[in-house]
Amino acid sequence: IIQLVKEFYRNINTYISMKKKKTAPIKILAGVKQGDPMSPILFNLALDPLLCKLEAKGHGFKHEGFKLTAMAFADDLVLLSDSWEGMCGNIKILERFCTLTGLQTKGEK
């Protein structure tokens, strides 16, 4: 299955349509395909180790007996904590994960 997914993402390009013209091919080098039904599954698989680490070592807040440290859906991730210090710890876990995996984030979102 891994080889099939790799092949699916090998040598992919996109174009920008402008009126009746298309740009030259633009090579896609990172990320998952926009609108592809497989993209959320691939992103969830990639994020699972981070979510497990946050659950084990992160600083969340308790809600109805559960500790919540993060919520993820499709390509969005929200870190949660009941304190500033806890959030800083969660961000450090995220930063280490990004360093190890090459994942890039947009914190301003």
C-alpha positions in Angstrom: 0.0 0.0 0.0 2.8 2.4 0.8 4.4 1.9 -2.6 1.0 2.5 -4.2 0.6 5.8 -2.3 4.2 6.8 -3.2 3.5 6.1 -6.9 0.2 8.1 -6.7 2.2 11.2 -5.5 5.2 10.8 -7.8 5.7 13.5 -10.5 2.5 15.4 -9.9 1.8 18.9 -11.3 -0.8 21.5 -11.1 -1.8 24.4 -13.4 -3.3 27.8 -12.9 -6.1 28.6 -15.3 -6.3 32.2 -16.5 -9.2 32.9 -18.8 -8.6 30.6 -21.7 -4.9 29.9 -20.9 -3.2 27.6 -18.5 0.2 28.2 -16.9 3.1 26.0 -17.5 3.1 22.9 -15.2 3.9 23.7 -11.5 5.5 20.8 -9.7 3.9 19.9 -6.4 6.7 18.9 -4.0 4.9 18.7 -0.6 1.6 18.2 1.0 -1.5 16.1 0.2 -3.7 16.7 -2.9 -6.4 19.3 -2.4 -9.9 17.7 -2.6 -8.6 14.2 -2.9 -10.7 11.8 -0.7 -7.5 10.0 0.4 -5.9 13.3 1.7 -7.5 13.4 5.1 -6.6 9.8 5.7 -3.0 10.4 4.8 -2.8 13.5 7.0 -4.4 11.6 9.9 -1.8 8.8 9.5 1.0 11.4 9.5 -0.4 13.2 12.5 -1.1 10.1 14.7 2.3 9.9 16.3 2.1 13.6 17.3 -1.4 13.2 18.7 -0.2 10.1 20.7 2.7 12.1 22.1 0.5 15.0 23.0 -1.9 12.6 24.8 0.9 11.0 26.7 3.1 14.0 27.5 1.1 17.1 26.7 -0.6 19.5 29.0 -4.3 19.7 28.2 -7.4 20.4 30.1 -9.9 18.1 31.7 -13.4 17.9 30.2 -15.8 15.3 31.6 -13.0 13.2 32.9 -10.9 13.3 29.7 -7.7 15.2 29.1 -7.8 17.1 25.8 -4.5 18.3 24.4 -5.4 18.6 20.7 -8.2 18.4 18.1 -7.5 17.5 14.5 -9.7 17.4 11.5 -8.6 17.0 7.8 -5.5 19.3 7.6 -6.3 21.4 10.7 -4.8 21.0 14.2 -5.7 22.9 17.4 -3.6 22.6 20.5 -5.4 22.9 23.8 -4.3 23.6 27.4 -5.6 25.0 30.6 -2.5 27.2 31.2 0.1 29.2 29.3 2.9 27.0 30.5 1.0 23.9 29.4 0.5 25.4 25.9 4.2 26.2 25.7 4.9 22.6 26.5 2.5 21.4 23.8 4.1 23.8 21.3 7.5 22.3 22.1 6.2 18.8 21.4 4.8 20.1 18.1 8.0 21.8 17.2 10.0 18.6 17.9 7.6 16.6 15.7 7.9 19.1 12.9 11.7 19.0 13.1 11.7 15.2 12.9 9.1 14.9 10.2 9.5 18.0 8.1 5.9 19.0 8.7 5.4 22.8 8.4 2.8 24.8 10.3 1.1 28.1 9.8 0.6 29.3 13.4 -1.3 32.5 12.4 -4.2 30.4 11.2 
